[in-house]
Amino acid sequence: MKEETITLKTAKLAKEKGFDVACDNAYFETIEHTVDDPRSGTGEFTFSYQPPRILQNRYNGGDTYTKKVCEAPTQSLVQKWLREVHNLHVTTVSSRDGTWGYWIYTLKNYGEITSPSLEDEVFSSYENAIEGGLREALKIIK
């Protein structure tokens, strides 16, 4: 079994909301650039832009053209961070037809903040539901 890494969209939102826990992996992007290459025939070789992708954090942008965008934490680490730092608990709920939803609670008084009904927002898997819940919980943080 492998722990699920959060998506780039959720990772950027977590960073914006103050998530700064060091992780094993991070999202890196490569900027388009040209380098001298006498073997190419023209004397130059152009590397195209590469959108953010997950690399091991120890890579740390090994060159001046690869930049770290943000950490790439697991869903469970972000869930724990929300619980311990912001008193927000994200959990999932399943329906009889096999679809999933999420609930977000505050831990101070265990009051429900939001619980989209399964008719309004459904997910095909537990992992997709927890991702949706994490993203919504991050949006609550001011």
Secondary structure as GFF3:
##gff-version 3
##sequence-region A 1 142
A	DSSP	alpha_helix	8	16	.	.	.	ID=ss1
A	DSSP	beta_strand	25	30	.	.	.	ID=ss2
A	DSSP	beta_strand	33	37	.	.	.	ID=ss3
A	DSSP	three_ten_helix	38	40	.	.	.	ID=ss4
A	DSSP	beta_strand	43	47	.	.	.	ID=ss5
A	DSSP	beta_strand	50	56	.	.	.	ID=ss6
A	DSSP	three_ten_helix	57	59	.	.	.	ID=ss7
A	DSSP	beta_strand	66	71	.	.	.	ID=ss8
A	DSSP	alpha_helix	75	86	.	.	.	ID=ss9
A	DSSP	beta_strand	88	94	.	.	.	ID=ss10
A	DSSP	beta_strand	100	106	.	.	.	ID=ss11
A	DSSP	beta_strand	112	114	.	.	.	ID=ss12
A	DSSP	alpha_helix	126	140	.	.	.	ID=ss13
###
